[in-house]
Amino acid sequence: MTETSTVTMTATATTPNGSRHSLPQTPSKVEPTFTAPYGPNVHVSKHPILAHKLSIIRSSSTSPSSFRSSLREITFHLGYEATSTLTTKEIPLTVPSTNHTDHVESTGQKLKDKVALIPILRSGLGMVDSMLDLITNAQVHHIGMYRSKSLMPVQYYNRLPKKCDVDVAYILDPLIATSATIISVAGILKKVSNFNVRVV
């Protein structure tokens, strides 16, 4: 898989003599788990709230409405961490001064990367709104996939533009399973443009 995107909260490493030590954590960055067999580009969240929410959507007793609301909440938190490596640029702005009447010149930040969301139909549709809450200007392009009798992914719908002028594309799918569909969609995206592909 290409660059993927969830978050890890803790990480440890083993030294040559067998002792273990904690790796430094940077809250503003996504830290790799260093856990086989996933590799350094896969980030797994260890957050207890996410574990709680995941149990809700996995349970056979969960109602459709609870499933949808929990999926939206999970997507928002994972999306927040998945977008932590996006780049920004400085912009001028005015802010209130300490006397609350005047305004002074200052500098702010604005997202520099152009982003596209690629929900895999139909399961990925439930993740779009939460991601749009985070990145309101993101483009949304749909790809429909199903598995054949041989369990191979087959494309049946594609709304990608001929020219996709974005820097980063986030594939949205709540159930990765064997990852064959994800790999297939990533390959489709790479044929359109050479942007970074990440999976939530």
C-alpha positions, 0 to 999 in steps of 0.5 A: 500500500502507498502512504497510509493514514491513521495514528499511533499514540505509543511506540517502543524500540528494542536495542541490540542488547534486548532492552526496550525504551520509549520512542519520543512522541511528537503530538503534532506528527503521526508516529509510525508503529514499527510493528511487523507486518505493517511496515513504517508507512502504516499508523495504527491508533491506540486511542481508547476512545477509538477502540471503544467506537470501533467495538460499537461498529463491529458489534452485530447488535449495533443499530444502523443509526449508531453505526453511522454516527460512530463511523462519522466520529471515528473518521473525524478523529482518524482524519484529523491525524491523517492530515497532520502532515499536510503543508501550510503557507503563511497568510497576512491577517488582522487580529484584535489587539489587547484593548479589544477595539483596535486591530493589528497586523499578524500572520496566519496559516492556510493549507497549501496542499490541494486535497481530494477525497476518494470514497470507495462505493458504497461503504466509503460514503459514510466517511465523506462528511467528516473529512469535509468538516476537516477539509472544506475545500477538498474535491470529492471523486467516487470510485465503485468497486466490487469483488468478483467470484474469484475475489478480485476487485472489479471497477464498475464506476469511476468519476475521476476527472481526466486531470486531477489537480491535487497534491494529496488523495485520501482513499476512504474505506472503513473495511480494508480486509485483504487490501486488494480493493485499496491497492487497485484503487491506488493504482487507478489514482496513480494512472491519473496523476502522481500525487500522494495517496493515503488511506483512511 
